[in-house]
Amino acid sequence: MRAASRLDLGVFTCDRALRAFYESAGRQHVPGAVLVGGTADAPFASDRPGFDKVVMAAHFTLHGRLTPATFRSARIELHPGVIDRLW
């Protein structure tokens, strides 16, 4: 397992109503971004109907603070495998 200090950026979803809470804790909203978990064969996107989520970013390094614009309006696929599925 890598140490947290070696990570540049973390992305996650939260309920839209919690956005201000995470922003007050230093996290940044990533406008238009969508996280896609599940598997490649059965994706589970954060923009699916009735699933009111926003994508947030946590920046751990200077490089991480410079990259969020890269993810704006992006579909970020997170498919770790069929056993350790996200969602």
C-alpha positions as CSV (number, residue, x, y, z in Angstrom):
1,M,0.0,0.0,0.0
2,R,1.3,3.4,-0.9
3,A,1.7,6.1,1.7
4,A,-0.8,8.9,1.4
5,S,2.0,11.4,1.0
6,R,2.8,9.8,-2.3
7,L,-0.6,10.4,-3.8
8,D,-1.3,13.5,-5.8
9,L,-5.1,13.5,-6.0
10,G,-8.1,11.6,-4.7
11,V,-11.5,11.8,-6.3
12,F,-14.8,10.7,-4.8
13,T,-18.5,11.3,-5.0
14,C,-20.9,12.7,-2.4
15,D,-24.5,13.7,-2.1
16,R,-25.1,17.1,-3.7
17,A,-26.3,18.4,-0.3
18,L,-22.9,17.6,1.2
19,R,-20.9,19.5,-1.3
20,A,-20.5,22.6,1.0
21,F,-19.4,20.4,3.9
22,Y,-16.6,18.9,1.9
23,E,-15.6,22.3,0.4
24,S,-15.4,23.6,4.0
25,A,-12.9,20.8,4.7
26,G,-10.7,21.8,1.8
27,R,-12.1,19.5,-0.9
28,Q,-12.8,20.9,-4.4
29,H,-15.9,20.3,-6.5
30,V,-15.0,19.1,-10.0
31,P,-17.8,20.5,-12.3
32,G,-19.3,18.2,-14.8
33,A,-17.1,15.2,-13.8
34,V,-18.7,11.8,-13.5
35,L,-17.2,8.8,-11.7
36,V,-18.0,5.4,-13.2
37,G,-17.6,2.4,-10.9
38,G,-18.8,-1.1,-11.0
39,T,-17.2,-3.1,-13.8
40,A,-16.6,-2.5,-17.5
41,D,-19.5,-4.9,-18.3
42,A,-21.8,-3.4,-15.6
43,P,-20.8,0.2,-15.1
44,F,-22.4,2.3,-12.3
45,A,-22.1,6.0,-13.1
46,S,-22.5,8.8,-10.6
47,D,-24.7,10.7,-13.1
48,R,-27.3,7.9,-13.4
49,P,-31.0,9.1,-13.1
50,G,-32.1,9.5,-9.5
51,F,-28.5,9.4,-8.1
52,D,-27.9,13.0,-7.1
53,K,-24.1,13.1,-6.7
54,V,-21.3,15.5,-7.3
55,V,-17.6,14.6,-7.8
56,M,-15.1,16.1,-5.3
57,A,-11.3,16.1,-5.3
58,A,-8.8,16.0,-2.5
59,H,-5.3,17.3,-3.4
60,F,-2.3,16.0,-1.6
61,T,0.6,17.6,-3.5
62,L,1.3,20.7,-5.6
63,H,0.9,18.5,-8.7
64,G,-2.5,17.4,-7.4
65,R,-3.7,20.9,-6.9
66,L,-2.8,21.7,-10.5
67,T,-4.7,18.8,-12.2
68,P,-8.4,19.2,-11.2
69,A,-9.1,21.3,-14.4
70,T,-8.1,18.2,-16.3
71,F,-11.1,16.3,-14.9
72,R,-13.8,18.9,-15.5
73,S,-16.6,17.4,-17.5
74,A,-14.7,14.1,-17.7
75,R,-16.0,10.6,-17.3
76,I,-13.6,8.9,-15.0
77,E,-13.8,5.1,-15.1
78,L,-12.7,3.3,-12.0
79,H,-12.9,-0.4,-12.7
80,P,-10.6,-2.2,-10.3
81,G,-11.8,-5.6,-11.3
82,V,-14.7,-8.0,-10.9
83,I,-14.0,-8.9,-7.3
84,D,-13.3,-5.4,-5.7
85,R,-16.0,-3.5,-7.5
86,L,-16.8,0.1,-6.6
87,W,-20.4,0.4,-5.7
